[in-house]
């Protein structure tokens, strides 16, 4: 057992991290434990022993590499330290550390920092997540496919049992992250994550939070740095005896989001230095600007033809302005759906409604531009014919198309090069 005191965790100036090397699979014959699973605990004298014994048995039966289990006790005041010490003595490959202060993030930061395993992970002591997902979680890290892996309760394929209050809070929190920090991962706080050690060594010095926001902060920084995040749908059963204080945790998370947002906006995080060297991501990133522009143009051309056809059909019955609005609305919905799939490589239903709403906001700007052009034309040349209207609308649509492309790329579908999640 090793006790970690506050003096060991004092914040120090963060050096500029070096670029990560190319990802590579771990060798089939690895002399040391490949996986270190951390179980952070605080006053868990009832759940600790059954959790660790069940985890140890599961890994022994299903995991093909050597492993270690680390119990990270952060300042427990009950029998937890005594139980942890006994388990470490009885179960091969089991260790424990004791911290002098509370904080789940502090426990994970400390345990991951001292581990020498190529892959480090953690899971909650209540074992809400089915352990059958553990091997699928770490396999992409061992194979060299991904940098970080997270369990998600919000993807199709997940089977979740929990009350409506926690379901609503979880979805609101992750929705808030997507709308404010433009994240691509679906579930920030599922207590089931893994990371390659070379990635953890560079990310951990940048993560300030030592409480519940630790997970979110680490994921946001990793995503913004261009690291690949793999998502695994999990089966999850809510623990009715959860110790999380929802209100205080929610307020702390909001403060963490504001702090992290300011740091990202101010360019205070060395994200560029965290990217992998050697171009190993070139073949796995979505299309770059040139290819996106070509695909967007193709979709835009088809949308414009659809728009002109609808406008021509509707114009005699509804008038110019109404025909323009209806045709533009219909083509905008189809345009957003096509660009979502073909241009920006987004699949599945997750976020589809949000993308359409943002696409409609871009539509409003296009409507303002095209309707304004018509209004100017009719004011300047009241007798302008149908062909002049069409030429004016084509020019206005070209300008609106350029504006939509910029909005789509920067706002509706922000660059998600950072997330390589499983599409159900």
C-alpha positions, 0 to 999 in steps of 0.5 A: 500500500502506498499513501498519497498525501497532498504534497504529492498532488500540488499543481506544478507548471505544465510543460509543453507535451511532446507529440504522441507517437503512432499508435501500435498494437501491444505485443501478444507476449507482454511481460507485465500486466497489460491492463490496470483496472482502478476501483475508486472508493470512499466508505464502501465497506459493504460493496468493496469486497464483492466487487473486487472478487467478482471483477478478479474472477471475471478478468481471470476467466475472460481476459487473455493478458496479465492484469492488475486491479488497483483499489484507490481509497480516497480518505475512507473513514470506515472499514474500507482500508482494512478490507482493501489491504486484505484483498490486496494480500489475498488476490494475486495481481491486486494492489491498493493505495490510500489518499489523504483527501476525497475526490474520485478524480483525485483517486483516478489521477493518482492511480493512473499516474503511478501505473505502468500498465499500457492500458489503464481503466476504471469502473465504479464499485457498485458494478452498475455496468455489466462486466461483459463490456470490459473486454470490448472496452479495452480491446481497441486500445490494445489493438492500437485502434483508439486512444480512449474508450468509454462506455455509453448508456445513451446509444442504441444497443445499450440496455439501461435500468434507472429512474426517470430523474437520473435519466433526465439529468444524464441526458440534459447534462450530455446535451448541455455539453454538446451545445456548449462545448460541441463534444462528439462523445455521447456519455461523459460520466458513465463510470466505465472508461479506459485510456492508453497509458501514453495518452494518459501521461500527456492528458493528466497534467492538463486536467484540473478537476479532482472531483466528478468533472474529471471524466468530462474534462479529460474527454473534452481535452482529448477530443479537441486534441484530435485523439480517437475516442471509442464508444461501447454501448453498455448494459447498466443498472442504476445503484439505488444507494448512490452517494452522488449529491446531484445538486452540488455535483451539477453546480460543480460541473457547470463551473467546470464547463465554464472554466474549461470553455474559457481555457479552450477559447483562450488557447491556454491548452497545448492541444496541438502538441498532443496530436499524434506524429507520423500522420497515423490519423490521415487514413481515419479522419473524415474528409478534409476541407477540399473533399467536404467542399466537393461533397457539399457542392454536389449535395447543394447542386441537387438541393438547388435543383430540387428548390428550383423545381419546387419554387416553379411548381408552387409560384403560381399558386402561392406567390413568389415569397411563399413559394421561396420559403416553402421550397427553401424549407423542404430543400433545407431539410433534405440538404441537412440530412444528405450533408449529415451522412455524405459530407460530414460522415455522421451516421445513426440517429444520435443528434439527428434532431439537433442537427436538423434544428441547427440546419433550420437556423442556417435555413433562416439565414438563407431565407433572409438572404434570398427573400431580401434579394427578391424584395430588393429586385421587386423594389428596384424593378417592379416589372421584372419577369420570372427569368430575372427572379430565377437568376436573382435567386440563383445568385442569392442561393450561391451566397447562401450556400457558401454561408451554410457550408461555413455554418455546417462545418463550424457549428452544425457538424463541428469537426469530430475528427476526434471521436471514433465511436461505434455507430449502432 
